Amino acid sequence: QVQIKESGGGLVQTGGSLRLSCTTSINFSPTNWYRQTPGKQRELVGSIIRTGDTKYADSVKGRFTISRDNAKNTVYLQMDSLKPEDTAVYYCNGYTYWGQGTQVTVSS
């Protein structure tokens, strides 16, 4: 059974940092990070493929960094210079599989 699990969410002040982890039972390529706030569509934050190449949404470019450790089947989302508008539930995705999400709250 394919499993995806996010961790690392929490409450942080504006300008702070958090690192989310996504641990999976298989290595997906690409592995994607999405986020969603109530009443809005899920938004693609960024993606990473097996070679380590990444893509980011314009809203997070220069502040967020995605990396992966293939040996640990883990993908990371390093979030720096966080803003209140980054507040959302963050989801990890590979193919048709989704994690349960982890809440990130940025206080002003």
MODELLER restraints for C-alpha pairs under 7 A, 6 or more apart:
rsr = mdl.restraints
at = mdl.atoms
rsr.add(forms.Gaussian(group=physical.xy_distance, feature=features.Distance(at['CA:2:A'], at['CA:25:A']), mean=5.69, stdev=0.5))
rsr.add(forms.Gaussian(group=physical.xy_distance, feature=features.Distance(at['CA:3:A'], at['CA:24:A']), mean=5.46, stdev=0.5))
rsr.add(forms.Gaussian(group=physical.xy_distance, feature=features.Distance(at['CA:3:A'], at['CA:25:A']), mean=5.23, stdev=0.5))
rsr.add(forms.Gaussian(group=physical.xy_distance, feature=features.Distance(at['CA:4:A'], at['CA:22:A']), mean=6.70, stdev=0.5))
rsr.add(forms.Gaussian(group=physical.xy_distance, feature=features.Distance(at['CA:4:A'], at['CA:23:A']), mean=5.80, stdev=0.5))
rsr.add(forms.Gaussian(group=physical.xy_distance, feature=features.Distance(at['CA:4:A'], at['CA:24:A']), mean=4.44, stdev=0.5))
rsr.add(forms.Gaussian(group=physical.xy_distance, feature=features.Distance(at['CA:4:A'], at['CA:25:A']), mean=6.71, stdev=0.5))
rsr.add(forms.Gaussian(group=physical.xy_distance, feature=features.Distance(at['CA:4:A'], at['CA:98:A']), mean=6.30, stdev=0.5))
rsr.add(forms.Gaussian(group=physical.xy_distance, feature=features.Distance(at['CA:4:A'], at['CA:99:A']), mean=4.78, stdev=0.5))
rsr.add(forms.Gaussian(group=physical.xy_distance, feature=features.Distance(at['CA:5:A'], at['CA:22:A']), mean=5.50, stdev=0.5))
rsr.add(forms.Gaussian(group=physical.xy_distance, feature=features.Distance(at['CA:5:A'], at['CA:23:A']), mean=5.32, stdev=0.5))
rsr.add(forms.Gaussian(group=physical.xy_distance, feature=features.Distance(at['CA:5:A'], at['CA:24:A']), mean=6.42, stdev=0.5))
rsr.add(forms.Gaussian(group=physical.xy_distance, feature=features.Distance(at['CA:5:A'], at['CA:99:A']), mean=5.09, stdev=0.5))
rsr.add(forms.Gaussian(group=physical.xy_distance, feature=features.Distance(at['CA:5:A'], at['CA:100:A']), mean=6.72, stdev=0.5))
rsr.add(forms.Gaussian(group=physical.xy_distance, feature=features.Distance(at['CA:6:A'], at['CA:20:A']), mean=6.90, stdev=0.5))
rsr.add(forms.Gaussian(group=physical.xy_distance, feature=features.Distance(at['CA:6:A'], at['CA:21:A']), mean=5.50, stdev=0.5))
rsr.add(forms.Gaussian(group=physical.xy_distance, feature=features.Distance(at['CA:6:A'], at['CA:22:A']), mean=4.42, stdev=0.5))
rsr.add(forms.Gaussian(group=physical.xy_distance, feature=features.Distance(at['CA:6:A'], at['CA:23:A']), mean=6.51, stdev=0.5))
rsr.add(forms.Gaussian(group=physical.xy_distance, feature=features.Distance(at['CA:6:A'], at['CA:92:A']), mean=6.55, stdev=0.5))
rsr.add(forms.Gaussian(group=physical.xy_distance, feature=features.Distance(at['CA:6:A'], at['CA:99:A']), mean=6.24, stdev=0.5))
rsr.add(forms.Gaussian(group=physical.xy_distance, feature=features.Distance(at['CA:6:A'], at['CA:101:A']), mean=6.02, stdev=0.5))
rsr.add(forms.Gaussian(group=physical.xy_distance, feature=features.Distance(at['CA:6:A'], at['CA:102:A']), mean=6.10, stdev=0.5))
rsr.add(forms.Gaussian(group=physical.xy_distance, feature=features.Distance(at['CA:7:A'], at['CA:20:A']), mean=5.69, stdev=0.5))
rsr.add(forms.Gaussian(group=physical.xy_distance, feature=features.Distance(at['CA:7:A'], at['CA:21:A']), mean=5.24, stdev=0.5))
rsr.add(forms.Gaussian(group=physical.xy_distance, feature=features.Distance(at['CA:7:A'], at['CA:22:A']), mean=6.59, stdev=0.5))
rsr.add(forms.Gaussian(group=physical.xy_distance, feature=features.Distance(at['CA:7:A'], at['CA:102:A']), mean=6.13, stdev=0.5))
rsr.add(forms.Gaussian(group=physical.xy_distance, feature=features.Distance(at['CA:8:A'], at['CA:19:A']), mean=6.00, stdev=0.5))
rsr.add(forms.Gaussian(group=physical.xy_distance, feature=features.Distance(at['CA:8:A'], at['CA:20:A']), mean=4.51, stdev=0.5))
rsr.add(forms.Gaussian(group=physical.xy_distance, feature=features.Distance(at['CA:8:A'], at['CA:21:A']), mean=6.16, stdev=0.5))
rsr.add(forms.Gaussian(group=physical.xy_distance, feature=features.Distance(at['CA:9:A'], at['CA:20:A']), mean=6.23, stdev=0.5))
rsr.add(forms.Gaussian(group=physical.xy_distance, feature=features.Distance(at['CA:9:A'], at['CA:102:A']), mean=5.29, stdev=0.5))
rsr.add(forms.Gaussian(group=physical.xy_distance, feature=features.Distance(at['CA:9:A'], at['CA:103:A']), mean=5.23, stdev=0.5))
rsr.add(forms.Gaussian(group=physical.xy_distance, feature=features.Distance(at['CA:9:A'], at['CA:104:A']), mean=4.96, stdev=0.5))
rsr.add(forms.Gaussian(group=physical.xy_distance, feature=features.Distance(at['CA:10:A'], at['CA:103:A']), mean=6.18, stdev=0.5))
rsr.add(forms.Gaussian(group=physical.xy_distance, feature=features.Distance(at['CA:10:A'], at['CA:104:A']), mean=5.06, stdev=0.5))
rsr.add(forms.Gaussian(group=physical.xy_distance, feature=features.Distance(at['CA:10:A'], at['CA:105:A']), mean=6.15, stdev=0.5))
rsr.add(forms.Gaussian(group=physical.xy_distance, feature=features.Distance(at['CA:11:A'], at['CA:104:A']), mean=6.15, stdev=0.5))
rsr.add(forms.Gaussian(group=physical.xy_distance, feature=features.Distance(at['CA:11:A'], at['CA:105:A']), mean=4.75, stdev=0.5))
rsr.add(forms.Gaussian(group=physical.xy_distance, feature=features.Distance(at['CA:11:A'], at['CA:106:A']), mean=5.91, stdev=0.5))
rsr.add(forms.Gaussian(group=physical.xy_distance, feature=features.Distance(at['CA:12:A'], at['CA:105:A']), mean=6.33, stdev=0.5))
rsr.add(forms.Gaussian(group=physical.xy_distance, feature=features.Distance(at['CA:12:A'], at['CA:106:A']), mean=5.01, stdev=0.5))
rsr.add(forms.Gaussian(group=physical.xy_distance, feature=features.Distance(at['CA:12:A'], at['CA:107:A']), mean=6.25, stdev=0.5))
rsr.add(forms.Gaussian(group=physical.xy_distance, feature=features.Distance(at['CA:13:A'], at['CA:106:A']), mean=5.34, stdev=0.5))
rsr.add(forms.Gaussian(group=physical.xy_distance, feature=features.Distance(at['CA:13:A'], at['CA:107:A']), mean=4.79, stdev=0.5))
rsr.add(forms.Gaussian(group=physical.xy_distance, feature=features.Distance(at['CA:13:A'], at['CA:108:A']), mean=6.27, stdev=0.5))
rsr.add(forms.Gaussian(group=physical.xy_distance, feature=features.Distance(at['CA:14:A'], at['CA:82:A']), mean=5.43, stdev=0.5))
rsr.add(forms.Gaussian(group=physical.xy_distance, feature=features.Distance(at['CA:14:A'], at['CA:83:A']), mean=5.13, stdev=0.5))
rsr.add(forms.Gaussian(group=physical.xy_distance, feature=features.Distance(at['CA:14:A'], at['CA:84:A']), mean=6.42, stdev=0.5))
rsr.add(forms.Gaussian(group=physical.xy_distance, feature=features.Distance(at['CA:14:A'], at['CA:106:A']), mean=5.83, stdev=0.5))
rsr.add(forms.Gaussian(group=physical.xy_distance, feature=features.Distance(at['CA:14:A'], at['CA:107:A']), mean=5.80, stdev=0.5))
rsr.add(forms.Gaussian(group=physical.xy_distance, feature=features.Distance(at['CA:14:A'], at['CA:108:A']), mean=5.43, stdev=0.5))
rsr.add(forms.Gaussian(group=physical.xy_distance, feature=features.Distance(at['CA:15:A'], at['CA:80:A']), mean=6.98, stdev=0.5))
rsr.add(forms.Gaussian(group=physical.xy_distance, feature=features.Distance(at['CA:15:A'], at['CA:81:A']), mean=4.13, stdev=0.5))
rsr.add(forms.Gaussian(group=physical.xy_distance, feature=features.Distance(at['CA:15:A'], at['CA:82:A']), mean=4.81, stdev=0.5))
rsr.add(forms.Gaussian(group=physical.xy_distance, feature=features.Distance(at['CA:15:A'], at['CA:83:A']), mean=6.38, stdev=0.5))
rsr.add(forms.Gaussian(group=physical.xy_distance, feature=features.Distance(at['CA:16:A'], at['CA:80:A']), mean=6.13, stdev=0.5))
rsr.add(forms.Gaussian(group=physical.xy_distance, feature=features.Distance(at['CA:16:A'], at['CA:81:A']), mean=5.52, stdev=0.5))
rsr.add(forms.Gaussian(group=physical.xy_distance, feature=features.Distance(at['CA:16:A'], at['CA:82:A']), mean=5.49, stdev=0.5))
rsr.add(forms.Gaussian(group=physical.xy_distance, feature=features.Distance(at['CA:17:A'], at['CA:79:A']), mean=5.38, stdev=0.5))
rsr.add(forms.Gaussian(group=physical.xy_distance, feature=features.Distance(at['CA:17:A'], at['CA:80:A']), mean=4.40, stdev=0.5))
rsr.add(forms.Gaussian(group=physical.xy_distance, feature=features.Distance(at['CA:17:A'], at['CA:81:A']), mean=6.28, stdev=0.5))
rsr.add(forms.Gaussian(group=physical.xy_distance, feature=features.Distance(at['CA:17:A'], at['CA:82:A']), mean=6.20, stdev=0.5))
rsr.add(forms.Gaussian(group=physical.xy_distance, feature=features.Distance(at['CA:18:A'], at['CA:78:A']), mean=6.16, stdev=0.5))
rsr.add(forms.Gaussian(group=physical.xy_distance, feature=features.Distance(at['CA:18:A'], at['CA:79:A']), mean=5.27, stdev=0.5))
rsr.add(forms.Gaussian(group=physical.xy_distance, feature=features.Distance(at['CA:18:A'], at['CA:80:A']), mean=6.76, stdev=0.5))
rsr.add(forms.Gaussian(group=physical.xy_distance, feature=features.Distance(at['CA:19:A'], at['CA:76:A']), mean=6.74, stdev=0.5))
rsr.add(forms.Gaussian(group=physical.xy_distance, feature=features.Distance(at['CA:19:A'], at['CA:77:A']), mean=5.57, stdev=0.5))
rsr.add(forms.Gaussian(group=physical.xy_distance, feature=features.Distance(at['CA:19:A'], at['CA:78:A']), mean=4.41, stdev=0.5))
rsr.add(forms.Gaussian(group=physical.xy_distance, feature=features.Distance(at['CA:19:A'], at['CA:79:A']), mean=5.95, stdev=0.5))
rsr.add(forms.Gaussian(group=physical.xy_distance, feature=features.Distance(at['CA:20:A'], at['CA:76:A']), mean=5.59, stdev=0.5))
rsr.add(forms.Gaussian(group=physical.xy_distance, feature=features.Distance(at['CA:20:A'], at['CA:77:A']), mean=4.96, stdev=0.5))
rsr.add(forms.Gaussian(group=physical.xy_distance, feature=features.Distance(at['CA:20:A'], at['CA:78:A']), mean=6.41, stdev=0.5))
rsr.add(forms.Gaussian(group=physical.xy_distance, feature=features.Distance(at['CA:21:A'], at['CA:74:A']), mean=6.64, stdev=0.5))
rsr.add(forms.Gaussian(group=physical.xy_distance, feature=features.Distance(at['CA:21:A'], at['CA:75:A']), mean=5.85, stdev=0.5))
rsr.add(forms.Gaussian(group=physical.xy_distance, feature=features.Distance(at['CA:21:A'], at['CA:76:A']), mean=4.58, stdev=0.5))
rsr.add(forms.Gaussian(group=physical.xy_distance, feature=features.Distance(at['CA:21:A'], at['CA:77:A']), mean=6.42, stdev=0.5))
rsr.add(forms.Gaussian(group=physical.xy_distance, feature=features.Distance(at['CA:22:A'], at['CA:74:A']), mean=5.38, stdev=0.5))
rsr.add(forms.Gaussian(group=physical.xy_distance, feature=features.Distance(at['CA:22:A'], at['CA:75:A']), mean=5.07, stdev=0.5))
rsr.add(forms.Gaussian(group=physical.xy_distance, feature=features.Distance(at['CA:22:A'], at['CA:76:A']), mean=6.20, stdev=0.5))
rsr.add(forms.Gaussian(group=physical.xy_distance, feature=features.Distance(at['CA:22:A'], at['CA:92:A']), mean=6.23, stdev=0.5))
rsr.add(forms.Gaussian(group=physical.xy_distance, feature=features.Distance(at['CA:23:A'], at['CA:73:A']), mean=5.81, stdev=0.5))
rsr.add(forms.Gaussian(group=physical.xy_distance, feature=features.Distance(at['CA:23:A'], at['CA:74:A']), mean=4.40, stdev=0.5))
rsr.add(forms.Gaussian(group=physical.xy_distance, feature=features.Distance(at['CA:23:A'], at['CA:75:A']), mean=6.59, stdev=0.5))
rsr.add(forms.Gaussian(group=physical.xy_distance, feature=features.Distance(at['CA:24:A'], at['CA:73:A']), mean=5.57, stdev=0.5))
rsr.add(forms.Gaussian(group=physical.xy_distance, feature=features.Distance(at['CA:24:A'], at['CA:74:A']), mean=6.33, stdev=0.5))
rsr.add(forms.Gaussian(group=physical.xy_distance, feature=features.Distance(at['CA:25:A'], at['CA:73:A']), mean=6.79, stdev=0.5))
rsr.add(forms.Gaussian(group=physical.xy_distance, feature=features.Distance(at['CA:26:A'], at['CA:73:A']), mean=6.34, stdev=0.5))
rsr.add(forms.Gaussian(group=physical.xy_distance, feature=features.Distance(at['CA:27:A'], at['CA:70:A']), mean=6.77, stdev=0.5))
rsr.add(forms.Gaussian(group=physical.xy_distance, feature=features.Distance(at['CA:27:A'], at['CA:73:A']), mean=5.48, stdev=0.5))
rsr.add(forms.Gaussian(group=physical.xy_distance, feature=features.Distance(at['CA:28:A'], at['CA:94:A']), mean=5.40, stdev=0.5))
rsr.add(forms.Gaussian(group=physical.xy_distance, feature=features.Distance(at['CA:29:A'], at['CA:49:A']), mean=4.70, stdev=0.5))
rsr.add(forms.Gaussian(group=physical.xy_distance, feature=features.Distance(at['CA:29:A'], at['CA:50:A']), mean=5.40, stdev=0.5))
rsr.add(forms.Gaussian(group=physical.xy_distance, feature=features.Distance(at['CA:30:A'], at['CA:47:A']), mean=6.21, stdev=0.5))
rsr.add(forms.Gaussian(group=physical.xy_distance, feature=features.Distance(at['CA:30:A'], at['CA:48:A']), mean=5.35, stdev=0.5))
rsr.add(forms.Gaussian(group=physical.xy_distance, feature=features.Distance(at['CA:30:A'], at['CA:49:A']), mean=4.30, stdev=0.5))
rsr.add(forms.Gaussian(group=physical.xy_distance, feature=features.Distance(at['CA:30:A'], at['CA:50:A']), mean=6.81, stdev=0.5))
rsr.add(forms.Gaussian(group=physical.xy_distance, feature=features.Distance(at['CA:30:A'], at['CA:94:A']), mean=6.53, stdev=0.5))
rsr.add(forms.Gaussian(group=physical.xy_distance, feature=features.Distance(at['CA:31:A'], at['CA:47:A']), mean=5.64, stdev=0.5))
rsr.add(forms.Gaussian(group=physical.xy_distance, feature=features.Distance(at['CA:31:A'], at['CA:48:A']), mean=5.47, stdev=0.5))
rsr.add(forms.Gaussian(group=physical.xy_distance, feature=features.Distance(at['CA:31:A'], at['CA:49:A']), mean=6.41, stdev=0.5))
rsr.add(forms.Gaussian(group=physical.xy_distance, feature=features.Distance(at['CA:31:A'], at['CA:93:A']), mean=5.85, stdev=0.5))
rsr.add(forms.Gaussian(group=physical.xy_distance, feature=features.Distance(at['CA:31:A'], at['CA:94:A']), mean=4.98, stdev=0.5))
rsr.add(forms.Gaussian(group=physical.xy_distance, feature=features.Distance(at['CA:32:A'], at['CA:46:A']), mean=5.86, stdev=0.5))
rsr.add(forms.Gaussian(group=physical.xy_distance, feature=features.Distance(at['CA:32:A'], at['CA:47:A']), mean=4.31, stdev=0.5))
rsr.add(forms.Gaussian(group=physical.xy_distance, feature=features.Distance(at['CA:32:A'], at['CA:48:A']), mean=6.53, stdev=0.5))
rsr.add(forms.Gaussian(group=physical.xy_distance, feature=features.Distance(at['CA:32:A'], at['CA:92:A']), mean=5.75, stdev=0.5))
rsr.add(forms.Gaussian(group=physical.xy_distance, feature=features.Distance(at['CA:32:A'], at['CA:93:A']), mean=5.03, stdev=0.5))
rsr.add(forms.Gaussian(group=physical.xy_distance, feature=features.Distance(at['CA:32:A'], at['CA:94:A']), mean=6.34, stdev=0.5))
rsr.add(forms.Gaussian(group=physical.xy_distance, feature=features.Distance(at['CA:33:A'], at['CA:44:A']), mean=6.23, stdev=0.5))
rsr.add(forms.Gaussian(group=physical.xy_distance, feature=features.Distance(at['CA:33:A'], at['CA:45:A']), mean=5.40, stdev=0.5))
rsr.add(forms.Gaussian(group=physical.xy_distance, feature=features.Distance(at['CA:33:A'], at['CA:46:A']), mean=5.44, stdev=0.5))
rsr.add(forms.Gaussian(group=physical.xy_distance, feature=features.Distance(at['CA:33:A'], at['CA:47:A']), mean=6.25, stdev=0.5))
rsr.add(forms.Gaussian(group=physical.xy_distance, feature=features.Distance(at['CA:33:A'], at['CA:90:A']), mean=6.87, stdev=0.5))
rsr.add(forms.Gaussian(group=physical.xy_distance, feature=features.Distance(at['CA:33:A'], at['CA:91:A']), mean=5.67, stdev=0.5))
rsr.add(forms.Gaussian(group=physical.xy_distance, feature=features.Distance(at['CA:33:A'], at['CA:92:A']), mean=4.73, stdev=0.5))
rsr.add(forms.Gaussian(group=physical.xy_distance, feature=features.Distance(at['CA:33:A'], at['CA:93:A']), mean=6.27, stdev=0.5))
rsr.add(forms.Gaussian(group=physical.xy_distance, feature=features.Distance(at['CA:34:A'], at['CA:42:A']), mean=6.35, stdev=0.5))
rsr.add(forms.Gaussian(group=physical.xy_distance, feature=features.Distance(at['CA:34:A'], at['CA:43:A']), mean=5.33, stdev=0.5))
rsr.add(forms.Gaussian(group=physical.xy_distance, feature=features.Distance(at['CA:34:A'], at['CA:44:A']), mean=4.38, stdev=0.5))
rsr.add(forms.Gaussian(group=physical.xy_distance, feature=features.Distance(at['CA:34:A'], at['CA:45:A']), mean=5.05, stdev=0.5))
rsr.add(forms.Gaussian(group=physical.xy_distance, feature=features.Distance(at['CA:34:A'], at['CA:90:A']), mean=5.68, stdev=0.5))
rsr.add(forms.Gaussian(group=physical.xy_distance, feature=features.Distance(at['CA:34:A'], at['CA:91:A']), mean=5.04, stdev=0.5))
rsr.add(forms.Gaussian(group=physical.xy_distance, feature=features.Distance(at['CA:34:A'], at['CA:92:A']), mean=6.34, stdev=0.5))
rsr.add(forms.Gaussian(group=physical.xy_distance, feature=features.Distance(at['CA:35:A'], at['CA:42:A']), mean=5.60, stdev=0.5))
rsr.add(forms.Gaussian(group=physical.xy_distance, feature=features.Distance(at['CA:35:A'], at['CA:43:A']), mean=5.29, stdev=0.5))
rsr.add(forms.Gaussian(group=physical.xy_distance, feature=features.Distance(at['CA:35:A'], at['CA:44:A']), mean=6.60, stdev=0.5))
rsr.add(forms.Gaussian(group=physical.xy_distance, feature=features.Distance(at['CA:35:A'], at['CA:45:A']), mean=6.63, stdev=0.5))
rsr.add(forms.Gaussian(group=physical.xy_distance, feature=features.Distance(at['CA:35:A'], at['CA:88:A']), mean=5.79, stdev=0.5))
rsr.add(forms.Gaussian(group=physical.xy_distance, feature=features.Distance(at['CA:35:A'], at['CA:89:A']), mean=5.40, stdev=0.5))
rsr.add(forms.Gaussian(group=physical.xy_distance, feature=features.Distance(at['CA:35:A'], at['CA:90:A']), mean=4.26, stdev=0.5))
rsr.add(forms.Gaussian(group=physical.xy_distance, feature=features.Distance(at['CA:35:A'], at['CA:91:A']), mean=5.84, stdev=0.5))
rsr.add(forms.Gaussian(group=physical.xy_distance, feature=features.Distance(at['CA:36:A'], at['CA:42:A']), mean=4.54, stdev=0.5))
rsr.add(forms.Gaussian(group=physical.xy_distance, feature=features.Distance(at['CA:36:A'], at['CA:43:A']), mean=6.15, stdev=0.5))
rsr.add(forms.Gaussian(group=physical.xy_distance, feature=features.Distance(at['CA:36:A'], at['CA:88:A']), mean=5.30, stdev=0.5))
rsr.add(forms.Gaussian(group=physical.xy_distance, feature=features.Distance(at['CA:36:A'], at['CA:89:A']), mean=5.35, stdev=0.5))
rsr.add(forms.Gaussian(group=physical.xy_distance, feature=features.Distance(at['CA:36:A'], at['CA:90:A']), mean=6.61, stdev=0.5))
rsr.add(forms.Gaussian(group=physical.xy_distance, feature=features.Distance(at['CA:37:A'], at['CA:88:A']), mean=4.91, stdev=0.5))
rsr.add(forms.Gaussian(group=physical.xy_distance, feature=features.Distance(at['CA:37:A'], at['CA:89:A']), mean=6.48, stdev=0.5))
rsr.add(forms.Gaussian(group=physical.xy_distance, feature=features.Distance(at['CA:44:A'], at['CA:57:A']), mean=6.78, stdev=0.5))
rsr.add(forms.Gaussian(group=physical.xy_distance, feature=features.Distance(at['CA:45:A'], at['CA:56:A']), mean=5.88, stdev=0.5))
rsr.add(forms.Gaussian(group=physical.xy_distance, feature=features.Distance(at['CA:45:A'], at['CA:57:A']), mean=5.25, stdev=0.5))
rsr.add(forms.Gaussian(group=physical.xy_distance, feature=features.Distance(at['CA:46:A'], at['CA:55:A']), mean=5.33, stdev=0.5))
rsr.add(forms.Gaussian(group=physical.xy_distance, feature=features.Distance(at['CA:46:A'], at['CA:56:A']), mean=4.15, stdev=0.5))
rsr.add(forms.Gaussian(group=physical.xy_distance, feature=features.Distance(at['CA:46:A'], at['CA:57:A']), mean=5.93, stdev=0.5))
rsr.add(forms.Gaussian(group=physical.xy_distance, feature=features.Distance(at['CA:47:A'], at['CA:54:A']), mean=5.49, stdev=0.5))
rsr.add(forms.Gaussian(group=physical.xy_distance, feature=features.Distance(at['CA:47:A'], at['CA:55:A']), mean=5.30, stdev=0.5))
rsr.add(forms.Gaussian(group=physical.xy_distance, feature=features.Distance(at['CA:47:A'], at['CA:56:A']), mean=6.65, stdev=0.5))
rsr.add(forms.Gaussian(group=physical.xy_distance, feature=features.Distance(at['CA:48:A'], at['CA:54:A']), mean=4.44, stdev=0.5))
rsr.add(forms.Gaussian(group=physical.xy_distance, feature=features.Distance(at['CA:48:A'], at['CA:55:A']), mean=6.70, stdev=0.5))
rsr.add(forms.Gaussian(group=physical.xy_distance, feature=features.Distance(at['CA:48:A'], at['CA:66:A']), mean=6.68, stdev=0.5))
rsr.add(forms.Gaussian(group=physical.xy_distance, feature=features.Distance(at['CA:52:A'], at['CA:67:A']), mean=6.78, stdev=0.5))
rsr.add(forms.Gaussian(group=physical.xy_distance, feature=features.Distance(at['CA:52:A'], at['CA:68:A']), mean=6.91, stdev=0.5))
rsr.add(forms.Gaussian(group=physical.xy_distance, feature=features.Distance(at['CA:54:A'], at['CA:66:A']), mean=6.89, stdev=0.5))
rsr.add(forms.Gaussian(group=physical.xy_distance, feature=features.Distance(at['CA:63:A'], at['CA:79:A']), mean=6.17, stdev=0.5))
rsr.add(forms.Gaussian(group=physical.xy_distance, feature=features.Distance(at['CA:63:A'], at['CA:80:A']), mean=5.16, stdev=0.5))
rsr.add(forms.Gaussian(group=physical.xy_distance, feature=features.Distance(at['CA:63:A'], at['CA:81:A']), mean=6.06, stdev=0.5))
rsr.add(forms.Gaussian(group=physical.xy_distance, feature=features.Distance(at['CA:64:A'], at['CA:77:A']), mean=6.77, stdev=0.5))
rsr.add(forms.Gaussian(group=physical.xy_distance, feature=features.Distance(at['CA:64:A'], at['CA:78:A']), mean=5.50, stdev=0.5))
rsr.add(forms.Gaussian(group=physical.xy_distance, feature=features.Distance(at['CA:64:A'], at['CA:79:A']), mean=4.50, stdev=0.5))
rsr.add(forms.Gaussian(group=physical.xy_distance, feature=features.Distance(at['CA:64:A'], at['CA:80:A']), mean=6.01, stdev=0.5))
rsr.add(forms.Gaussian(group=physical.xy_distance, feature=features.Distance(at['CA:65:A'], at['CA:77:A']), mean=5.76, stdev=0.5))
rsr.add(forms.Gaussian(group=physical.xy_distance, feature=features.Distance(at['CA:65:A'], at['CA:78:A']), mean=5.01, stdev=0.5))
rsr.add(forms.Gaussian(group=physical.xy_distance, feature=features.Distance(at['CA:65:A'], at['CA:79:A']), mean=6.59, stdev=0.5))
rsr.add(forms.Gaussian(group=physical.xy_distance, feature=features.Distance(at['CA:66:A'], at['CA:76:A']), mean=5.51, stdev=0.5))
rsr.add(forms.Gaussian(group=physical.xy_distance, feature=features.Distance(at['CA:66:A'], at['CA:77:A']), mean=4.65, stdev=0.5))
rsr.add(forms.Gaussian(group=physical.xy_distance, feature=features.Distance(at['CA:66:A'], at['CA:78:A']), mean=6.26, stdev=0.5))
rsr.add(forms.Gaussian(group=physical.xy_distance, feature=features.Distance(at['CA:67:A'], at['CA:75:A']), mean=5.76, stdev=0.5))
rsr.add(forms.Gaussian(group=physical.xy_distance, feature=features.Distance(at['CA:67:A'], at['CA:76:A']), mean=5.22, stdev=0.5))
rsr.add(forms.Gaussian(group=physical.xy_distance, feature=features.Distance(at['CA:67:A'], at['CA:77:A']), mean=6.75, stdev=0.5))
rsr.add(forms.Gaussian(group=physical.xy_distance, feature=features.Distance(at['CA:68:A'], at['CA:74:A']), mean=5.77, stdev=0.5))
rsr.add(forms.Gaussian(group=physical.xy_distance, feature=features.Distance(at['CA:68:A'], at['CA:75:A']), mean=4.20, stdev=0.5))
rsr.add(forms.Gaussian(group=physical.xy_distance, feature=features.Distance(at['CA:68:A'], at['CA:76:A']), mean=5.94, stdev=0.5))
rsr.add(forms.Gaussian(group=physical.xy_distance, feature=features.Distance(at['CA:69:A'], at['CA:75:A']), mean=6.32, stdev=0.5))
rsr.add(forms.Gaussian(group=physical.xy_distance, feature=features.Distance(at['CA:82:A'], at['CA:106:A']), mean=6.76, stdev=0.5))
rsr.add(forms.Gaussian(group=physical.xy_distance, feature=features.Distance(at['CA:83:A'], at['CA:106:A']), mean=6.14, stdev=0.5))
rsr.add(forms.Gaussian(group=physical.xy_distance, feature=features.Distance(at['CA:84:A'], at['CA:106:A']), mean=4.73, stdev=0.5))
rsr.add(forms.Gaussian(group=physical.xy_distance, feature=features.Distance(at['CA:84:A'], at['CA:107:A']), mean=5.83, stdev=0.5))
rsr.add(forms.Gaussian(group=physical.xy_distance, feature=features.Distance(at['CA:84:A'], at['CA:108:A']), mean=6.02, stdev=0.5))
rsr.add(forms.Gaussian(group=physical.xy_distance, feature=features.Distance(at['CA:86:A'], at['CA:106:A']), mean=6.72, stdev=0.5))
rsr.add(forms.Gaussian(group=physical.xy_distance, feature=features.Distance(at['CA:87:A'], at['CA:104:A']), mean=5.37, stdev=0.5))
rsr.add(forms.Gaussian(group=physical.xy_distance, feature=features.Distance(at['CA:87:A'], at['CA:105:A']), mean=4.55, stdev=0.5))
rsr.add(forms.Gaussian(group=physical.xy_distance, feature=features.Distance(at['CA:87:A'], at['CA:106:A']), mean=5.44, stdev=0.5))
rsr.add(forms.Gaussian(group=physical.xy_distance, feature=features.Distance(at['CA:88:A'], at['CA:103:A']), mean=6.06, stdev=0.5))
rsr.add(forms.Gaussian(group=physical.xy_distance, feature=features.Distance(at['CA:88:A'], at['CA:104:A']), mean=5.51, stdev=0.5))
rsr.add(forms.Gaussian(group=physical.xy_distance, feature=features.Distance(at['CA:88:A'], at['CA:105:A']), mean=6.62, stdev=0.5))
rsr.add(forms.Gaussian(group=physical.xy_distance, feature=features.Distance(at['CA:89:A'], at['CA:101:A']), mean=5.83, stdev=0.5))
rsr.add(forms.Gaussian(group=physical.xy_distance, feature=features.Distance(at['CA:89:A'], at['CA:102:A']), mean=5.37, stdev=0.5))
rsr.add(forms.Gaussian(group=physical.xy_distance, feature=features.Distance(at['CA:89:A'], at['CA:103:A']), mean=4.34, stdev=0.5))
rsr.add(forms.Gaussian(group=physical.xy_distance, feature=features.Distance(at['CA:89:A'], at['CA:104:A']), mean=5.99, stdev=0.5))
rsr.add(forms.Gaussian(group=physical.xy_distance, feature=features.Distance(at['CA:90:A'], at['CA:101:A']), mean=5.27, stdev=0.5))
rsr.add(forms.Gaussian(group=physical.xy_distance, feature=features.Distance(at['CA:90:A'], at['CA:102:A']), mean=5.28, stdev=0.5))
rsr.add(forms.Gaussian(group=physical.xy_distance, feature=features.Distance(at['CA:90:A'], at['CA:103:A']), mean=6.23, stdev=0.5))
rsr.add(forms.Gaussian(group=physical.xy_distance, feature=features.Distance(at['CA:91:A'], at['CA:98:A']), mean=6.87, stdev=0.5))
rsr.add(forms.Gaussian(group=physical.xy_distance, feature=features.Distance(at['CA:91:A'], at['CA:99:A']), mean=5.92, stdev=0.5))
rsr.add(forms.Gaussian(group=physical.xy_distance, feature=features.Distance(at['CA:91:A'], at['CA:100:A']), mean=6.81, stdev=0.5))
rsr.add(forms.Gaussian(group=physical.xy_distance, feature=features.Distance(at['CA:91:A'], at['CA:101:A']), mean=4.46, stdev=0.5))
rsr.add(forms.Gaussian(group=physical.xy_distance, feature=features.Distance(at['CA:91:A'], at['CA:102:A']), mean=6.67, stdev=0.5))
rsr.add(forms.Gaussian(group=physical.xy_distance, feature=features.Distance(at['CA:92:A'], at['CA:98:A']), mean=5.89, stdev=0.5))
rsr.add(forms.Gaussian(group=physical.xy_distance, feature=features.Distance(at['CA:92:A'], at['CA:99:A']), mean=5.52, stdev=0.5))
rsr.add(forms.Gaussian(group=physical.xy_distance, feature=features.Distance(at['CA:93:A'], at['CA:99:A']), mean=6.62, stdev=0.5))
